[in-house]
Amino acid sequence: MDDPAFTLPTLNPIDENTQTILLHASQHNLAALKPLLRIPGNASVQDPETGFTPLHAAIAACEDEEGNSSEVVVWEVGGEKGDGEKVDIEKAKDVVRELFMSGAIWNDLDVRNETPGCLAWRLGTKTRDLYELCVEAGVRAEMLLGIMGRYEALDSGDEEDEEEGEADVDAMESETNGHTAEGVEGEGEEKKDVNSADYLASTLKFEDDKLLDADANGVMMAWETNIMRRSVDLLLPNQNQQAGEGARILNIGFGMGIIDRMFAATKPRSHHIIEAHPAVLEKLAAADSDFSSAWESSAPPGGKYVVHKGRWQDTLPGLLESGEVFDAIYFDTFGEDYSALKEFFSEFVPGLLDENGRFGFFNGLGADRRVCYDVYTRVAELDLSEAGMDVEWTDVPVEELGGEGEGEWKGVRRRYWTLDTYRLPICSFLA
Ligand SMILES: C[S@@+](CC[C@H](N)C(=O)[O-])C[C@H]1O[C@@H](n2cnc3c(N)ncnc32)[C@H](O)[C@@H]1O
């Protein structure tokens, strides 16, 4: 075959060390595996053909009763075979724990674009405990990243060598909050991170059912209306107040204005919107906008309706200084990573939220991959607790949205939501 398009990729042959480790992992042979895992790097070797790491191998070897298997791969070493034995899930758990303790990377991808956690979830109920171990490892990695971030901010001159297991930490670092889940980059996927500065300088495309950035990333989409509705209802449980007695509301990120229209319909006493993108601000200021200067002048006596033009990072210090306090705060930006959300609820919410107030945010971190979503949901809960807040989660079903490029996803570069349930956070101060 002369046509280069038909040239088969040449795979590096698997080396004996990798083969041995994968075999012991798939046999859940802890005694044989342990001494090998003392050597740095051995916990995260990968089969060049399948992309399996020892974690994948240990999990794949657990078929459930319905026969949901993962095309179990058996590594032969000197005639030994790893199949035929009944799987003891407790042994599998011990192996997975040992692998994590030895630096195994929780979100390495195999050639099917699955992390070990994705595989454990797909194999069914029998491997749920293994899935949990993957989530816990992801949470530990991300919490470590948070600590390292703080350390680096204090002393950025001292660059340490990357330790085993830190690659997973790096992958989490690129996770973007809101409506672009970068997360774990899939094999062959074009890497194009969204970042705040580029987004805010980009041209936007306003359509009836979505708002897109210049790269056709979904900034906001109409399918999220139900999530916005539930968020408003849970943030403001007492909506039937007399005019002028409504709540004091702060919303960060206008987008399509879906949540702000709902907030406005509750007849708030104060309604502050912070928006940074010039094109969104232009729409907001238009004569036919529901939030033009006419709206700003319509606040009830003693209240205030205002659009703050600029980034929340630049606007909030002044708002704090002015002494404004809110009953409900909602945060939903675009192109910002988890550290921005964390900065918001750690540095600003404590000073801006009334002691009996409620704070919510769009929980879209890692929502293109269940295991990442579960990791981020737990990380957020831990960090919120450190910031003095308690979270109540409400599960909101997300109806089938159609496949990549179908229905509302038509024209959107990447389907950022693939899960059937949205976990809606409502936070309040710990008693
Ligand atoms: C996902 S949309 C918000 C959608 C909104 N919840 C709705 O119901 O339509 C995110 C919005 O945040 C804005 N944004 C992004 N970064 C921001 C920042 N640092 N400060 C203020 N607004 C920002 C974007 O321009 C965009 O309008």
The ligand as a Tripos MOL2 file, in Angstrom:
@<TRIPOS>MOLECULE
LIG
   27    29     1     0     0
SMALL
NO_CHARGES

@<TRIPOS>ATOM
      1 C1        -22.5760   30.8450   30.8420 C.3       1 LIG1
      2 S1        -22.8910   32.4870   30.5810 S.3       1 LIG1
      3 C2        -24.0670   32.8730   31.8350 C.3       1 LIG1
      4 C3        -25.4050   32.3330   31.4990 C.3       1 LIG1
      5 C4        -26.5030   32.8320   32.4000 C.3       1 LIG1
      6 N1        -26.5060   32.1190   33.6560 N.3       1 LIG1
      7 C5        -27.8620   32.6980   31.7520 C.2       1 LIG1
      8 O1        -28.8040   32.2750   32.4610 O.co2     1 LIG1
      9 O2        -28.0140   33.0030   30.5680 O.co2     1 LIG1
     10 C6        -21.4120   33.2170   31.1690 C.3       1 LIG1
     11 C7        -21.3410   34.7240   31.0980 C.3       1 LIG1
     12 O3        -20.2590   35.1450   31.9550 O.3       1 LIG1
     13 C8        -19.5800   36.2070   31.3230 C.3       1 LIG1
     14 N2        -18.2140   36.2690   31.9060 N.ar      1 LIG1
     15 C9        -17.1580   35.4860   31.6170 C.ar      1 LIG1
     16 N3        -16.1160   35.8070   32.3930 N.ar      1 LIG1
     17 C10       -16.5220   36.8140   33.1890 C.ar      1 LIG1
     18 C11       -15.8880   37.5540   34.2250 C.ar      1 LIG1
     19 N4        -14.6370   37.3220   34.6000 N.pl3     1 LIG1
     20 N5        -16.5940   38.5160   34.8530 N.ar      1 LIG1
     21 C12       -17.8890   38.7560   34.4940 C.ar      1 LIG1
     22 N6        -18.5450   38.0790   33.5140 N.ar      1 LIG1
     23 C13       -17.8680   37.1230   32.8830 C.ar      1 LIG1
     24 C14       -19.6300   35.8150   29.8700 C.3       1 LIG1
     25 O4        -19.3770   36.9040   29.0090 O.3       1 LIG1
     26 C15       -21.0280   35.2740   29.7190 C.3       1 LIG1
     27 O5        -21.9310   36.2780   29.3840 O.3       1 LIG1
@<TRIPOS>BOND
     1     1     2 1
     2     2     3 1
     3     2    10 1
     4     3     4 1
     5     4     5 1
     6     5     6 1
     7     5     7 1
     8     7     8 2
     9     7     9 1
    10    10    11 1
    11    11    12 1
    12    11    26 1
    13    12    13 1
    14    13    14 1
    15    13    24 1
    16    14    15 ar
    17    14    23 ar
    18    15    16 ar
    19    16    17 ar
    20    17    18 ar
    21    17    23 ar
    22    18    19 1
    23    18    20 ar
    24    20    21 ar
    25    21    22 ar
    26    22    23 ar
    27    24    25 1
    28    24    26 1
    29    26    27 1
@<TRIPOS>SUBSTRUCTURE
     1 LIG1         1 GROUP 0 **** ****
